[in-house]
Amino acid sequence: MKTGLVLEGGALRTIFSSGVCDALLDKELPLPDYTVGVSAGIAYGVSYLSRQSRRNLKLVTTYANDRRYMGWRNMADRKNRSYFGLKFAYETIPNQLLPFDYDTFEAYPGTVEAVVTNLNTGKAEYLPVPRRDAHNLLLQATCAIPLMFPIIELDGQPYLDGGCADAIPWRRCFEVGCDRVVVILTWERDYRKESDGSLRMIQRLFRKYPNFVETMRTRYERYNADREELFDLEAQGKVLVIAPEDTLGCSRTEKDLEILRALWQSGYFAGTRRAGEIQSFWTNE
């Protein structure tokens, strides 16, 4: 039996998932055999795999209002061109200010992948997360929200946020042989994505990537259909889904620390409540 964990993205709203994962660490549940995440889902998720409980909570509550971490001033920096301070967020914090435990992450015996969207093909790719990368370039690519990040190149290919092509990669879990899959969402169960209001700007700025533009045009339809199919699988007992009851209006660039703490706590309570169920599900007891 192979266990899998899927982590949806959502930038700072993903602190809900961190709360769930922190509860599973506190309950000493075994880590899954395979972990796949999108955007902040996996950028935060690696702290779960390195067994650093509450690291993400400390990160967002310490730096959410730090202009070096995020803010429009970063967009004006020609060396950055991102709402988030790339060097600060992906190098300075994990390597100096809030050290990431590379040793424990490297010792994780399972497989961990991040989803990215290839601009040339418009398709999702699932790339192994390097166990030691002081620049965290793949994590930058999976988090690269269109219009808020620059294009990130990996091996000569242009990439942006994995959520553009596959926001909830539960199918990938089954493709790699998982038969016990837990999915952590970052929107309420009744959420429905609507057409992207920035589509016209995306069509103009990314016109040299027509496949990517088409992916963005159909994104909301695919996302809603994926969720419906996921909930059907849950009803059949094939997956276990955890979703916030209320995201408290938390935005992906949330700066209100009380909202961030409350959403983490909501995730922690959800993880605590369902820890026994997850353990039984993963162990097939």
Summary of the structure (lengths in Angstrom):
residues: 285
radius of gyration: 17.7
end to end distance: 11.9
largest distance: 54.9
contacts: 966
relative contact order: 0.20
helix: 46%
strand: 15%
